[in-house]
Amino acid sequence: MSRKTFLRRLRKYHKWPSIVLSLFILVFAVSGIVMNHRSLFSGVDIPRKYLLDDYYYKNWNNAAVKSACKISPDSILIYGNIGIWLTDSTFSSFTDFNQGFPKGIDNRKIFKLHFTKKGNLYAGTLFGLFYFDFDSGEWQPVEIPVHDQRVVDLVKKNDSLFILTRSYLLATPDQPKNLSFKKFILPPPENYKNEEGLFKTLWVIHSGEIAGFPGKLFVDFIGIVFTFLTLTGLIYWLFPKWIRKRKRNEKGIQSIKRINRFSLKWHNKVGVWVVIFIMITPITGMFLRPPLLITIANARVGKIPFTILDSPNPWYDKLRRIIFDEEKDKLLIGTNQGIYLADAELKNPLKPVYPQPPISVMGINVFENLGNGNYLVGSFNGLFLWNPDKRMLFDVNNPRADVKINTSGPPLSENMTAGFIDLGNQQFVFDFNWGVKSLQGSPKFPEMPDKILKQSHMSLWNLALEFHTGRYYSFLFGKLYILFIPLFGLTMLLILITGFWLWWKIYRRSHRI
């Protein structure tokens, strides 16, 4: 193959994939910047009527409901991604119970409501801890002594309220207007190794969080670079054709030529300066979504020194749910690495509990103590009745099926459990795809009222996530959308490698940088 033919092929492999994917590249860049600053954009919502049908709420699907909290014999609070709504024991009416939360559906994302024996009501949300002031009828924020304010669970232990964040356990007396926190770093698990999941490692590299806030800003800069390279590449493709169609003396032609020269010059310079960094983005991103996610979901690697992962806290960003079992005087801790048993005083290493119920890498959504050693555990891998003492695992959705714990399997199952309501004689399971289903002869759950539908928008952050993960493109590719991310990542590497090669072979010789 002659040098001329080789260079012509390089140009083709760099040019046409770039043009075809240009819109997708811009969307990935913008959505990535939005995702890196969730709190900043938390007040911005998108009405679901402007989105695809898949994002409409139908039969309480799409994780609309997490659970419910009974505050009186005929007053029930249902909560989840729709915020908090007050209803009665027959679900005959619904009243907005979100007064006091900041604007934006993300600020009403509720992980747990807890109503204490003293009559105090607390909410653990995406952005912190709140208590309900019955005098003013509004939720009041509570500052907690941790950097990440996300509260994933609340539980009462004796006279203390336990607050679980993603990294720490906090304890305080049940006095909402005079809370005094004690922070616990949970003991490491038995046979602890100072390692981190490969998925988490790639995640924080991809987002830049591995270097804290400055790292996230740097990745934002990389997103801006992607945008710049895409736009200048399109200009260099379009403007020469435009110039050829105009007369040399036509007004404005010189300005167009200057813009074209500027685009080519800085497209090459900026691309070469940061090519290594921008290659990291598609490489790490490909492994954060199925099918490549399956290959790393359970892999563990050493913590990278001097990064956010190199924390003395063995449970940094790993905690998800908690149960205090009064019968055993033990704490059950649900983590992204499985479920562990802790003594009430938190002095001894945490012990893994076997057999473990299947739990999706996406996290635990249901974690309930049913008494007599029975627990209900639900995730996007299904819903399971679990009794570790009797070594019993029972699939609630498929009673006749044998439960197989396949740690190398997909992170999702046909039954993606998003929530569960247990009101004694009424039990309801909320599936992410299909919505609510009644259990054990419970009455049918009502349809979603119009007032909830009208107020339950999608946050800009969640919409950005749908684009960034490729899920939003299912209307184009159908079920094959799952291959979009790895194919897009490989194509981006092809574009970057051929672009650098072209610069090395041609432009480096005539335009020294």
N, C-alpha and C positions, 0 to 999 in steps of 0.2 A: 504493500500500500504506500503510495507516495505521500510526502509530507502535506501537500496541498489537499489531497483527499481526506487525510486524517484530520486536518484542521477543520475542513468543511463539515465532517461528521461531528466533531466536538461542538461546533457552533450549533448544529441542529439539535444535539442532545441537550444543550444548555438553553437554547432559545424556546423551542416549542413546549417542553414541559413547563417552563416558567410562565409562558403565556396562558396555557390551559389552566394552570393552578393559581394564577395571579389573584383572583378574587378570594379563593380559599386561604391563600397566604395572608392577605390583608385581614380576613376575619379571624384567623388564628392569632395574629399579632395583637389586634385590638382586644379580643376576648381574653387573651393571656394577661394583658395589663389590668383589665377589670378584675379578673380572678385574684390577682396579687394584692388587691386592696378592697377586700370585702366590706369592711366597716365604712370606708369612704363612700362606697356606692350603695350602702344598705337602705338609703331612703328612696332609691329609684326602683319603681316597679313597672312591669309591662302587663297591660290587660290581656288575659288569656284569649279573648276573642280575636286578637290579632295574630295568634300563633296557630300552629298546626293542630288538627283535631286531637292528636295524641296527647297534647298538653292541656286539654280541657279536663275538668274534674267530672268523672262519671262514676256514680255509685261509690263516692268517697275514695277513689283510687289515688295514685300518684302521691302516696304517703300523706294524704290529707290529715289523717288522725293517727296519733301516737297511742293515746290511751284516754282514760277518764278518771276523774277524782270526785268522789261523793262528799259534799260538804253539809248535807242535811238529808232527811229521809226523802225529800222530793226536790232536791237541788243537786244537779250533776254538772260538772264542768268537763266538756270534751276538749281535747287540745292536740296540737301537732303543728303541721306546716300552715294550717289555716288560722293559727292563733288560739284563743280561748273563747269558747261559747258556752253560755249557761242554758241548760235545758232541764226538763223534769224527768221523772222516772219512766214516763211513757214516750219521751222524745217528741212531744206534741208541738213544742215551740222552741225557738232558739233566740237568745239575746246576746248581743255583742258584750264581751267581758274583757276588752283589751284596753280600756281607758288607762292612760298613764304610760303606755309603751311609746317609744319614739315612732315617728312616721316610717312606714316601709314594712313590707311583709317579712323581710329578713329579721327585723327587730321583734317580730312576733313568732319566731320559730321556737317552739317550746319543746324541750326534751323531757321535763318532768314537772308535775304539780304535786305538792305534798301538803295535806291538811292535817295539822297536829291535834293531839288530844286537848290541847289548850285553846283550840279554836283559831290558830294562826295558819295563814295560807301563804305558801312560798312557791315561786316559779323559778326553775332552772332553764335559762334560755341560751341561745347562741352567743349573745353578747353580755351575759352576766346573770347575777342573782337579783331577784325582786321579791318583795313581800307586798301583800294586798292590805291597804289601809281601808278598813271597813267604814271609818268615819268619813273619809273623803270620797270613797268609792273609786280609788285609783291605785294602780301599781306604783310602788316606790322602789327606785334602784338602790342596791346595796353594794358598796365597794368591798371587794374581797382581796386579800393580800397575796395575789398571784398575778403574773404578767398576762397570761391567757385567761380572760374572764369567762370563757365558755364553761357552763355548768351542765354536766351530762346526766347527773342523777342526784336525788335527794332521798335520805332515809332517816328515820328516827331510831336512835339507840339510847335506851334508858331516858335520861332527861336532856340529852343532847341531840341537836340536829347535825347530821353528817352531810356535807356538801362535797360531791365528787366532781373534780375538774378533769381535764384530760391528762394531768400530770400529778395532781396532789389530792389528798383527802383533808378537808377542813372540818373542824368541830366547833360548835358554838352553842351556848344555852339558847333555848327556845324563847327568845325575847326580841321580837322583830325590830323594836325601836332602840334596842341596846345590845346589839350583837357584838360578841367578843370572840375572835377567831383564834384557834390553835391549828397550826399547819403541820401535817404529817407527810413525810416522805415514806412511802410504804417500803417495808423490807424487801430485799431482792428475792426472787424465787429460788428454790432449791437448785443446786448445781448451776448457779448463775454464771453466764459467760458475758463478758462486756462486748456484746455484739448488737447489731441492729439489722432489721429486715432489709433485704435488698430493695424491695418495693419502696419502703420509706426513704431509703438513701437516694434512690433515683428521683423520687418525688421532690425532695428538698433541693436536689441539684437542679432539676427542671424548673422549679419556681424561683430559685435563687435564695430561698430561705435558709439554705445551709450556711450562709454567711450573714444571717440576720436581716434586718431591714436594709442595710446597704446592698446586700446581695440581691434582694428583691428589686431594688432600684436599678441595679445593673441589668437584670433580666428584662426589666421594663425598657431599658435602653436598647437591648438586643431586639425587642419587639419593634421599637422605632426604626432600628437599622433594617429589619426585614421589610418594613413598610417603605422605607427610603429606597432600598434596592429594587423592590417590586415596581415602584412608580417610575424610577429613573430608567429601569429596563424597558418598561412599556413606552416611555417617551422616546428612547433610542430606537425602538421598533417602529413606532408610528410616524415620528417627525420626518425622517428621510423621505418617506412616501409623500408626505404633505408638501415638503420642499420641492420635490420633483414636479408636482402638479401646478406649482406657482411660477410666475415669471421672476427672473432675477431681480428686477427693479420694483417688484410689487411691494407695497408698503408693509412693513412688519417682517419681511422675510429674513432680514439680518438678525432680528430678535429671536426668531425661531431657531436659526442656526446656532446662535449663542447658547440658547437653552439646551439644544441637542448636544453641543460640545461639552457643556457643563455636566450634563447627565452622564455621558460616557466617562468623562474624567473621574468624577466622584463616585460613580458606580464601581469603577475598578479600584480606586483608592480605598474607599470604605470597606468594600467587600474583602479585599486582601488583608487589611488591618485586623479584621475581626473574624476571619473565616473559621478559625479553630473554635471560637466561642459559639458561633452560630451553628456549627455542626453538632455541638453538644445537645442543643435543643431538640432536634428531631431524633437523635439517637436515644436520649432518655425518654422522650415522649412516647416512642413506639412501644416501650415496655410497661407503660402505665395503663394500657387498655388491653382487653382480650383481642386476639388470642395469645399474644406474646406475654401478657400478664401471667398466664397460667404457668409459664416456664420459670417465673421468679417469685411467685406468690409466697412460697414457704422457704425461700433461700435466705440465709443469714450471712452477714459479712461483718468484719471488724469496724468499729466506729472510726470515722475519719477524725484524726486529732485536730483540736483547736477550731472545731465547727460547732454549730448548734446541736449536733447529734452527740457530741462528746460531753455529755452531762453527767454529773455524779449521781443524778436521780435515775435509778434503774428503770423507772416507769415513765420516763419523760414521753409525753404524748401517746401513751399506750392505754390509759384507763378509759373504760367505756360505761360500765354499769356496776351497781353494788346492791347486795342484799344483806340485811342483818337478820340472821336466823336466831330468834330468841330461844327456841327449843334447844339448840346446840351451843348457844352463846358464841357463835362464829360469824365471821364475815365472808361472804362469797364475792369475789372480785372478778368481774368480767373485763377482759382486756382484748387487745387485738392479737394476742398470742394464745388465747384460750381462757379458761376459767380456773381461778385459784382459790384456795381456802386459807383464810388468815385467822389467827387467834384474836380475841376481842381486844387485847391490849396492844396488838401490832408490834410484838417484840421478836417473834420468830420468823424465819424465812417462809414465804408463801409456798404452799404445796399445790401442785397441779392436781386436779380432781379427774379421776378416770371412772368410766369411759367419758370422753368429752363429746357433747353433742356437736353435730356439724354446724359450723359457724362461718358465714361468708367473710371474705377479706374486707367487705364493705362495712362490717361492724354488726354489733348486737342491737336489735330493735326492740325485743321483748325479753324481759328478765324478771319473772314473777315467782314469789314464794307461795306455793299452794298449801303448805303445811304437811306434816308427817313425812318430811324428807323429800317431798315432790316439788319440782320446779318446772316452770315453763320457760323455754328458751327459743327465741325466734330471730331469724335473720333472713337475708335474701337466699339462704339455702333451705328455708322451710321453717316449720314450727314443730317443736319436740317437747314431749313430756319426759322429764328426766328425773331419775332417782339414783344418784351415784352410790348410795349405800346398798341398794339392791342390784346395782349394775344394770339398770333398766333404761332403755331408750325407746320411745314410742313416737312414731310419726303421726301427728294429729291429722294431717291432710290425707295420708295414705295408711290407714290403720293396719292393713294386711301386709304392707311392705316391710321387708327387713331393712333396718337402718344400716347403711354402709358409710363409714367415715373414710372418705377418700381425700386425703390432704393435698393431692396433686390435681384434683378435679377443677371444674369451672367455678368461678366465684358466685354464680347465680344458678338457681334452679327454676323449675316450672312454678313453684310456689314461693313467691318473694314476699315474705311476711314483713309488713311495715309497721303494724301496730296490733294491739289487743286490748279489749275492754272486758273486765270481769266485774259484774255487779251482783254476784251471788247466783241468782236464778236467771241471769241474762249474761251470755258470753258472745262476743263478736270478734272475728278475726278480720284484719284489714290487709288485703293483698295489694302490692304496689300496682299490679297490672289490672286485676279484676275488681278490686274494691272490696266492700264489706260482705262477709258471709256469717250467718248465724250458726252457733254451735249448740248442741244438746237441747234441741227443741225450743231455743230462744225465739221470741217474736222477730219478725222482719224489721231490720233497721230502716228508718225512713229515708226518703230521697233527700239529696242535698237541697236545702232551701235556697231560693233565689238570693236572699240577702247575704248568705255566706258565699255563694258563687260570685256575686258582684264585688265583694271585698277581698276575695282570695286571688290576687294577681300573682304573677311570677316575678320574683326579684330579678333585677338586671344581672346579678351575679349568677343565679341559677341558669338564666338564658345563655349567658356567656359559657357556662360549663357545658351546656348541651351542644353548643357549636364547637367548643374546644375538644370535646371527646368524640365528635363526629356523629353523635346520636341524632342530631337534628337533621342529618342528611339521609335518614332512612326513607324519606319520601322520594328521594332520587334513586337510591340503591337497594331499597328493600332490606331484607335480612343480611345482604352482603355488605351493609354499611359497617359491619364489625371489622371488615378487612380494610376499610378506608384509611384508618390511622397508620397501620404498618406500611401500606402501599404509598401513602402520602409521605411518610418519613423516608422511605427508601428513595422515592423520587426527589425529595429535597436534597438528599445526599448526592444524588446524581447531578443535580443542578449546581450544587456548591463545588463539587470536585471538578466538573467540566469547566465551570467558570474560572476557578483558580488555575487550571491547566492552560486554558486559553490565555490568561494573563501572562503566565510563565513563558509560554511559547511565542507570543506575539507582542503584547503591549509592554512587557518588561524590557524588551530590547529597544523599543523606540521611545518609551515614556518612563523614565526612571522615577521611582517613588521614594 
